[in-house]
């Protein structure tokens, strides 16, 4: 195999397919990126037996062939080589010479036939959605995906549910819930659960400003995301997802409109006394035109307040500071609307108007002050 290509293109491609490549694996080839040179194209693949990323870039190919190179080492080499172009030549013993500018590395590659094949997906259903919209839906909900071992494995992913031309993406972890809605011009009923780990990587490949579409192709056990030059395949999670609709409180005793930044900054200030070693809930009082936040730990007390637009009854609630902050930071709006059903009911965080997103944060039971 022998080819020459733009170094920036190859570096970007290797970096992106490496997002799923494990640093250690019982199958050594999986620690590498598979490179196939055919015609005037390079085909690059990263895979961890659960999910894979493939891409294609242009190249001047002098001799077709394929090889697997250890991903982390190869990416570091490319980033630190000085030239604009890179040439790679592989002999029959898999000895690989990588040149750029005046720099040259010689490393031993892994035979490509040791690299596991990605699953062939037979498309059953498909969804087209603007990349910017899909990114927004993932970013709004990813924070609430469960990550701990003591939860149902199905909740380590996000539920995608398409019904009545509305696509819902939902994440839950037992302490909070995130729901994002979007109207989709597709009259299908679909329901599948995508692992949060691959959604995090997909978000990085999506164009935040782009009007180009992403394509989701769903089969019984797998999903393929087509994003520009990238194709991402992932195993779907199986199991019974939370009946999220019945977890959302109906009605409220109080409604608050508030500056998102003011709320975040206030929680940040009061939380300075909280650490992994010194844990304590925030005490939040919603009353008239003010929100009062306080905290007490063994090293002292903190207090802050700020103004809001308030309707309803005074409510005093306790919150885990991290869970509250995560939801507020994910909102991405200048203002949020809070709906409160009572001191022990989940608080609803929504946009100032409408219901494009909805976050639930469970309260913490407060002890009486001494």
C-alpha positions in Angstrom: 0.0 0.0 0.0 1.2 3.5 -0.8 -0.5 6.9 -0.8 -0.1 10.6 -0.3 -2.8 12.9 1.2 -3.4 16.2 2.9 -2.1 15.9 6.5 -4.9 18.1 8.0 -7.6 15.9 6.3 -6.0 12.7 7.5 -5.4 14.0 11.1 -9.1 15.1 11.4 -10.3 11.8 10.1 -8.1 9.7 12.4 -9.1 11.9 15.4 -12.8 11.5 14.7 -12.8 7.7 14.0 -10.6 7.3 17.1 -13.5 8.5 19.3 -14.8 5.0 19.7 -11.4 3.2 19.7 -10.6 1.6 23.1 -7.2 2.4 24.6 -7.0 -1.3 25.7 -8.7 -4.3 24.2 -8.3 -8.1 24.3 -8.3 -7.8 20.5 -5.1 -5.8 19.7 -6.4 -4.7 16.3 -9.3 -2.9 17.9 -6.8 -0.4 19.5 -6.0 0.7 16.0 -7.6 2.6 13.1 -8.1 0.5 10.0 -7.0 2.2 6.8 -7.9 1.0 3.3 -6.5 2.7 0.2 -8.5 2.0 -3.0 -8.6 4.0 -6.2 -8.3 7.7 -5.1 -9.9 7.2 -1.7 -8.9 6.3 1.8 -11.4 4.5 4.0 -10.8 4.8 7.8 -12.6 2.9 10.5 -12.7 2.8 14.3 -14.6 0.2 16.2 -15.0 -1.2 19.7 -17.5 -4.1 19.0 -20.4 -2.0 20.2 -20.1 1.1 18.0 -18.0 2.1 15.0 -17.2 5.2 13.0 -16.2 5.2 9.3 -15.2 8.0 7.0 -13.7 8.6 3.5 -11.1 11.1 2.3 -9.4 11.9 -1.0 -5.9 10.6 -1.5 -3.3 10.0 -4.3 -3.1 6.2 -4.1 -0.1 4.7 -5.9 -0.8 1.1 -4.6 -4.0 -0.2 -3.1 -3.9 -2.0 0.2 -5.0 -1.9 3.9 -3.4 -1.8 7.3 -4.3 -1.2 11.0 -2.2 1.4 12.9 -2.4 1.9 16.7 -4.7 4.9 16.8 -3.2 6.9 19.7 0.4 6.7 18.4 -0.6 7.4 14.8 -2.7 10.4 15.7 0.1 11.9 17.8 2.6 11.4 15.0 0.3 13.2 12.5 -0.3 16.1 14.8 3.4 16.7 15.4 4.7 16.1 11.9 5.6 19.4 10.1 4.6 19.1 6.5 1.3 19.8 4.7 1.2 16.4 3.1 1.8 13.0 4.5 2.9 9.9 2.6 2.4 6.3 3.9 3.9 3.2 2.5 3.4 -0.4 3.8 5.4 -3.4 2.7 4.4 -7.1 2.7 5.5 -7.5 6.3 3.3 -4.6 7.5 6.3 -2.4 8.1 4.8 1.1 7.7 6.8 4.2 6.8 5.1 7.6 7.5 6.7 10.7 6.1 5.8 14.4 6.3 8.2 17.3 5.6 11.6 16.1 6.9 10.1 13.9 9.6 9.8 10.1 9.2 8.5 7.3 11.4 8.7 3.6 10.8 6.3 1.4 12.8 4.9 -2.1 12.6 1.3 -2.2 11.6 -1.3 -4.9 12.3 -2.7 -7.0 9.4 -6.1 -5.8 8.3 -7.6 -9.2 8.2 -7.3 -9.3 12.1 -9.7 -6.3 12.3 -13.3 -7.4 13.1 -16.0 -6.5 10.5 -18.6 -3.9 11.4 -22.1 -5.3 11.3 -24.1 -5.1 8.1 -27.3 -3.1 8.8 -30.5 -3.8 7.0 -32.4 -0.5 7.2 -36.0 -0.9 8.4 -36.9 2.8 9.1 -35.1 6.1 8.6 -35.3 9.7 9.8 -33.9 12.8 8.1 -33.2 15.7 10.5 -31.1 18.9 10.3 -27.7 18.4 11.9 -28.2 21.5 14.0 -31.5 20.3 15.3 -30.2 16.8 16.1 -27.2 18.3 18.0 -29.5 20.5 20.0 -31.7 17.5 20.9 -28.7 15.5 22.0 -27.1 18.3 24.0 -30.3 19.2 25.7 -30.7 15.6 27.1 -27.3 14.1 27.4 -26.7 15.4 30.9 -29.5 13.3 32.4 -28.2 9.9 30.9 -27.4 7.5 33.7 -23.7 6.7 34.1 -23.5 4.6 37.3 -23.4 0.8 37.5 -26.3 0.6 40.0 -28.9 1.7 37.5 -30.8 -0.1 34.7 -28.5 -0.5 31.7 -31.3 0.8 29.4 -31.1 4.2 31.2 -27.4 4.6 30.1 -28.9 5.7 26.8 -31.5 8.2 25.5 -34.9 7.1 24.2 -35.8 8.3 20.7 -39.6 8.2 20.3 -41.3 9.3 17.1 -45.1 9.5 17.2 -47.7 11.8 15.5 -44.9 13.7 13.7 -43.2 14.6 17.0 -39.7 13.3 17.8 -39.0 13.1 21.6 -35.6 12.4 23.0 -35.6 11.5 26.6 -32.9 10.7 29.2 -33.4 9.7 32.9 -31.0 8.7 35.7 -33.3 8.3 38.7 -32.6 11.9 39.9 -33.5 13.9 36.9 -35.2 13.7 33.5 -34.6 15.6 30.3 -37.0 15.7 27.4 -36.6 17.5 24.1 -39.3 17.7 21.5 -39.1 18.5 17.8 -41.7 18.4 15.0 -40.6 16.0 12.2 -42.2 15.7 8.8 -42.4 11.9 9.0 -45.6 9.9 9.6 -44.0 6.9 11.3 -44.1 5.4 14.8 -40.5 4.6 16.0 -39.0 3.9 19.4 -35.4 3.0 20.1 -32.7 3.6 22.7 -29.2 4.9 21.7 -26.3 4.5 24.2 -25.3 7.9 25.7 -21.6 7.1 25.1 -22.0 7.2 21.3 -24.5 10.1 21.4 -21.7 12.2 23.1 -19.4 11.4 20.2 -22.1 12.0 17.6 -22.7 15.5 19.0 -19.1 16.4 18.3 -19.4 15.5 14.7 -22.6 17.4 14.1 -22.6 21.0 12.7 -24.1 23.3 15.2 -24.9 26.0 12.5 -25.4 23.6 9.6 -28.6 23.2 7.6 -27.4 19.9 6.1 -29.3 16.8 7.1 -28.2 13.9 9.2 -29.7 10.6 8.4 -30.8 8.0 11.0 -31.3 4.5 9.7 -32.8 2.1 12.2 -32.9 -1.7 12.3 -34.0 -4.1 15.0 -30.7 -4.1 16.9 -28.6 -1.3 15.4 -28.7 2.3 14.2 -26.6 4.1 11.6 -26.1 7.9 11.7 -24.9 9.4 8.4 -23.3 12.8 9.1 -21.5 14.3 6.1 -18.5 12.1 5.3 -19.0 10.1 8.5 -21.0 7.0 9.1 -21.6 5.9 12.8 -23.0 2.5 13.6 -24.1 1.6 17.1 -25.8 -1.3 18.9 -29.2 -0.2 20.4 -30.0 -0.8 24.0 -32.7 -3.3 24.9 -35.0 -3.2 27.9 -38.0 -1.4 29.3 -37.4 2.4 29.5 -39.1 4.5 32.2 -42.7 5.5 31.5 -41.5 9.1 31.4 -44.9 10.7 30.6 -46.3 9.5 33.9 -43.3 10.9 35.8 -44.0 14.5 34.8 -46.1 16.3 37.4 -49.3 17.9 36.2 -50.3 21.3 37.4 -48.3 23.6 39.7 -48.7 25.7 42.8 -46.1 28.2 41.7 -44.6 29.5 38.5 -41.3 31.4 38.3 -39.7 33.2 35.3 -36.0 33.8 35.9 -32.7 34.8 34.3 -30.9 31.5 33.6 -27.5 33.2 34.1 -28.6 34.8 37.5 -29.7 31.4 38.7 -26.5 29.6 37.6 -24.3 32.3 39.1 -26.2 32.3 42.4 -26.0 28.4 42.7 -22.3 28.6 41.9 -21.6 31.1 44.6 -23.6 29.3 47.3 -22.0 25.9 46.3 -18.5 27.1 47.1 -18.9 25.4 50.5 -19.9 22.1 49.0 -17.4 19.4 47.9 -17.1 15.7 47.5 -16.1 15.6 51.2 -18.5 18.2 52.4 -21.9 17.4 50.9 -25.0 19.3 51.7 -28.2 20.2 49.8 -29.0 23.7 48.7 -32.0 25.2 50.5 -34.0 27.2 47.9 -36.9 29.5 48.8 -39.2 30.7 46.0 -41.2 33.6 47.3 -42.8 36.7 45.8 -40.2 38.5 43.7 -37.1 36.8 45.1 -35.3 33.5 45.1 -33.2 32.8 48.2 -30.5 30.2 48.2 -28.5 29.0 51.2 -26.3 26.2 52.3 -24.7 25.0 55.5 -21.7 22.6 55.9 -19.3 21.9 58.7 -17.0 24.8 57.5 -19.7 27.5 57.4 -22.8 28.9 55.8 -23.5 30.7 52.5 -26.5 32.8 51.3 -27.5 34.5 48.1 -30.7 35.9 46.6 -31.8 37.4 43.3 -35.0 38.7 41.7 -37.5 36.8 39.6 -41.1 37.0 38.3 -43.2 34.9 40.7 -46.8 33.7 40.8 -48.3 31.4 43.3 -47.5 30.1 46.8 -44.2 30.3 48.7 -42.3 27.0 48.4 -39.1 25.9 50.2 -37.1 23.1 48.5 -33.8 21.3 48.8 -31.6 20.4 45.8 -28.4 18.6 44.9 -26.4 21.6 43.5 -24.8 19.6 40.7 -28.2 18.3 39.4 -29.7 21.8 39.4 -26.7 23.3 37.7 -26.5 20.7 35.0 -30.2 21.3 34.0 -29.8 25.1 34.0 -26.6 25.0 31.9 -28.3 22.6 29.4 -31.2 24.9 28.9 -29.3 27.3 26.5 -31.9 30.1 26.9 -31.6 33.5 28.5 -34.6 32.8 30.7 -36.3 29.7 32.0 -39.7 29.0 33.4 -40.0 27.0 36.6 -43.2 25.1 37.5 -43.4 23.9 41.1 -46.0 21.4 42.3 -44.8 21.2 46.0 -41.7 20.9 48.2 -41.2 17.2 47.5 -42.3 17.1 43.8 -39.8 17.3 41.0 -39.3 20.9 39.7 -40.0 21.5 36.0 -37.5 23.6 34.1 -38.8 24.8 30.7 -38.2 27.6 28.1 -39.9 30.9 28.9 -42.6 30.1 26.3 -43.7 26.7 24.9 -42.5 23.2 25.8 -39.6 22.6 23.4 -37.7 21.1 26.3 -38.6 20.0 29.8 -36.2 19.1 32.6 -37.2 17.5 35.9 -35.0 17.7 38.9 -35.9 15.7 42.0 -35.8 17.7 45.3 -33.8 16.6 48.4 -35.7 16.3 51.7 -34.4 19.1 54.0 -33.6 18.8 57.7 -35.0 21.5 59.9 -32.4 24.2 60.8 -31.2 23.9 64.4 
